[in-house]
């Protein structure tokens, strides 16, 4: 079943246009409606200035989606609190009523959990995070799936099925330690075949425990335009966390990444 309802977090940052164009591309390929969500943060800005920024964003969104030929709608909602946490609360609520949430990568200077981390853990829907630099003419043509036979990877793989069905190449990559077995290769590829997806399976030795570095290198060296991965590992306090590997990917990503928890 394709994605039919895609939600895009749209704001006034310059890189938002690239994120919008990518979301419109996905919506057109999936036959989906694209909803632009602008979360208005007042802060120290005058209310009239906030309204003007939102209006400008709405007009830009309408023009780009009309040019792309995708059905679209617009929402402007106030932040539910101050800072990134207030924006995240709105996104999490709105994510419950969509098939896929598209967000931008957090700024490099941000400390603590950003919008992607918060919405992935609490939104209940797959999140496609778009790098804050670069333009992406294709997404989902060549897909690398970080496979671990764990809960997060399984969830991400199945959440990504609408994209995998349209891909030209799908590769599941399993990192294995010395002497570690990786059962289930035939089973998972056979399962994907029942969905009309021909997937390859690669097993690579884990070098110095640097899973994130190896994933990023594989994406770059072999020209993948989408990385799919699961997240989730308990923090020291036992609370759900994004995990070290996903955290690294979110900081250093060079292509869009679909994540699920």
Legacy VTK file of the C-alpha trace (Angstrom):
# vtk DataFile Version 3.0
C-alpha trace
ASCII
DATASET POLYDATA
POINTS 261 float
0.000 0.000 0.000
1.535 3.359 -0.960
1.872 6.380 1.273
-1.293 8.417 0.764
-0.814 11.187 3.335
2.615 12.805 3.741
3.239 15.506 6.344
6.065 17.991 5.804
7.455 20.241 8.509
7.998 23.488 6.618
9.656 26.555 8.073
11.398 29.741 6.996
14.958 28.406 6.866
16.607 28.556 3.415
17.046 24.769 3.213
13.295 24.239 3.609
12.809 24.617 -0.151
14.985 21.579 -0.864
12.999 19.608 1.714
9.730 20.748 0.137
10.822 19.737 -3.366
11.867 16.297 -2.138
8.567 15.803 -0.301
6.655 16.880 -3.421
8.651 14.385 -5.491
7.707 11.605 -3.082
4.067 12.659 -3.009
3.872 12.617 -6.801
5.468 9.162 -7.030
3.255 7.752 -4.282
0.031 9.428 -5.394
-0.155 11.089 -1.991
-1.466 14.330 -0.576
1.243 16.578 0.818
0.409 18.640 3.884
2.687 21.493 4.845
2.837 22.167 8.576
4.208 25.492 9.787
4.681 25.752 13.553
4.593 29.406 14.574
7.057 30.291 17.316
6.482 33.795 18.666
9.437 34.128 20.996
10.571 37.751 21.116
9.234 38.487 17.644
6.213 40.734 17.233
2.997 38.804 16.380
2.626 40.710 13.104
6.111 39.613 12.024
5.332 35.994 12.921
2.127 36.110 10.861
3.992 37.598 7.924
6.635 34.875 8.009
3.921 32.213 8.094
2.069 33.838 5.192
5.231 33.999 3.100
5.913 30.331 3.811
2.334 29.397 2.871
2.580 31.194 -0.459
5.915 29.562 -1.221
4.528 26.124 -0.349
1.458 26.650 -2.532
3.532 27.765 -5.509
5.998 24.858 -5.340
3.347 22.159 -4.856
1.230 23.573 -7.675
4.273 23.517 -9.973
4.951 19.917 -8.932
1.338 18.936 -9.621
0.628 17.326 -6.256
-2.518 17.737 -4.136
-1.604 19.790 -1.109
-2.979 21.494 1.950
-1.547 23.870 4.537
-1.649 24.050 8.319
-0.266 26.763 10.556
-0.334 25.967 14.266
1.154 27.699 17.305
4.036 26.042 19.099
2.981 24.145 22.217
5.689 25.675 24.376
9.080 27.292 23.988
11.948 26.148 21.809
12.413 22.835 20.070
10.294 21.018 22.659
7.281 23.214 21.892
7.607 22.597 18.154
8.126 18.874 18.711
4.891 18.561 20.693
2.934 19.883 17.719
4.752 17.656 15.249
4.209 14.572 17.385
0.458 15.204 17.615
0.167 15.877 13.911
2.293 12.843 12.997
-0.360 10.530 14.394
-2.556 11.367 11.395
-0.095 10.780 8.556
1.721 7.947 6.805
5.128 9.596 6.687
6.623 12.663 8.350
9.327 14.630 6.510
11.682 16.756 8.626
14.912 18.650 8.169
18.167 17.685 9.817
18.888 19.584 13.020
21.530 22.306 12.899
25.079 21.254 13.696
25.268 23.622 16.674
22.227 22.169 18.469
22.830 20.477 21.792
20.493 17.817 23.138
17.668 16.075 21.264
16.436 17.935 18.186
13.168 17.658 16.281
14.091 14.427 14.468
15.059 12.589 17.650
11.969 13.705 19.557
9.486 12.925 16.793
11.031 9.572 15.891
10.744 8.372 19.479
7.259 9.729 20.216
5.482 10.236 16.879
4.677 6.595 16.148
5.251 7.074 12.408
8.271 6.693 10.126
10.299 9.874 9.789
12.230 10.868 6.681
15.019 13.249 7.655
16.477 15.432 4.893
20.045 16.801 5.169
20.265 20.556 5.676
22.744 20.871 2.796
22.439 19.646 -0.781
19.657 19.098 -3.262
18.230 15.678 -3.991
16.968 14.992 -7.488
16.151 11.364 -6.645
15.233 9.581 -3.450
14.505 5.891 -3.102
15.961 4.777 -6.448
18.867 2.990 -4.739
18.102 2.073 -1.133
20.416 0.764 1.553
18.711 -0.863 4.550
20.762 -1.191 7.744
19.673 -4.675 8.804
20.184 -6.116 12.262
17.245 -8.539 12.658
16.184 -6.441 15.637
12.958 -4.631 16.422
13.955 -1.226 15.096
15.376 -2.497 11.807
12.318 -4.693 11.233
9.980 -1.773 11.873
11.951 0.538 9.573
12.072 -2.046 6.786
8.318 -2.555 6.811
7.550 1.149 7.185
9.668 1.729 4.071
7.841 -0.846 1.908
6.000 1.795 -0.177
9.374 3.254 -1.178
11.097 -0.102 -1.639
8.443 -1.237 -4.123
9.393 1.658 -6.395
13.171 1.292 -5.986
15.532 0.164 -8.720
17.843 -1.453 -6.168
17.356 -2.541 -2.560
20.260 -3.838 -0.482
20.072 -5.107 3.082
23.404 -4.653 4.836
24.252 -6.684 7.926
27.323 -5.794 9.969
28.723 -8.861 11.755
31.374 -9.212 14.401
34.036 -11.877 14.368
32.430 -15.341 14.324
28.909 -13.904 14.530
26.207 -15.626 12.519
23.551 -13.660 10.623
20.567 -15.999 10.236
17.410 -15.043 8.398
18.987 -13.765 5.171
16.959 -16.044 2.928
13.806 -15.551 4.988
13.786 -11.759 4.858
14.617 -11.616 1.141
11.882 -14.149 0.430
9.460 -12.069 2.486
10.297 -8.962 0.471
9.816 -10.944 -2.737
6.198 -11.539 -1.698
5.802 -7.768 -1.873
7.303 -7.653 -5.357
10.681 -6.420 -4.080
13.919 -8.008 -5.247
16.485 -7.351 -2.532
20.136 -8.206 -2.232
21.739 -9.118 1.068
25.290 -8.168 2.004
27.224 -9.180 5.078
30.199 -7.019 6.013
32.649 -7.467 8.907
32.312 -4.876 11.613
35.504 -2.815 11.801
36.403 -1.371 15.210
32.718 -1.155 16.140
32.246 1.837 13.821
28.839 0.933 12.386
27.891 4.536 11.646
31.105 5.228 9.735
30.685 2.066 7.681
27.100 2.905 6.791
28.008 6.444 5.750
30.920 5.163 3.648
28.754 2.536 1.976
26.120 5.122 1.063
28.735 7.444 -0.404
30.913 4.866 -2.169
28.044 3.018 -3.851
25.769 5.930 -4.667
22.712 5.115 -2.576
20.148 7.919 -2.372
18.220 6.662 0.678
19.251 4.978 3.913
16.654 3.056 5.945
17.384 2.187 9.559
15.784 1.514 12.897
16.580 3.289 16.135
16.166 2.647 19.803
18.338 1.655 22.681
17.817 2.252 26.348
19.786 5.079 27.875
21.642 4.689 31.124
18.470 5.687 32.976
16.421 3.062 31.134
14.484 5.662 29.148
14.079 5.180 25.389
16.932 6.722 23.439
17.829 7.271 19.826
20.974 5.124 20.003
24.568 6.026 19.256
24.570 4.862 15.634
21.375 6.703 14.691
22.634 9.762 16.554
25.808 9.779 14.476
23.879 9.312 11.230
21.568 12.217 12.077
24.596 14.480 12.572
26.665 13.346 9.562
24.050 12.247 7.009
24.599 13.151 3.349
21.426 11.589 1.885
17.859 11.383 3.210
17.388 8.791 5.960
14.144 7.038 6.860
14.075 6.086 10.533
11.560 4.211 12.649
11.363 3.306 16.310
LINES 1 262
261 0 1 2 3 4 5 6 7 8 9 10 11 12 13 14 15 16 17 18 19 20 21 22 23 24 25 26 27 28 29 30 31 32 33 34 35 36 37 38 39 40 41 42 43 44 45 46 47 48 49 50 51 52 53 54 55 56 57 58 59 60 61 62 63 64 65 66 67 68 69 70 71 72 73 74 75 76 77 78 79 80 81 82 83 84 85 86 87 88 89 90 91 92 93 94 95 96 97 98 99 100 101 102 103 104 105 106 107 108 109 110 111 112 113 114 115 116 117 118 119 120 121 122 123 124 125 126 127 128 129 130 131 132 133 134 135 136 137 138 139 140 141 142 143 144 145 146 147 148 149 150 151 152 153 154 155 156 157 158 159 160 161 162 163 164 165 166 167 168 169 170 171 172 173 174 175 176 177 178 179 180 181 182 183 184 185 186 187 188 189 190 191 192 193 194 195 196 197 198 199 200 201 202 203 204 205 206 207 208 209 210 211 212 213 214 215 216 217 218 219 220 221 222 223 224 225 226 227 228 229 230 231 232 233 234 235 236 237 238 239 240 241 242 243 244 245 246 247 248 249 250 251 252 253 254 255 256 257 258 259 260
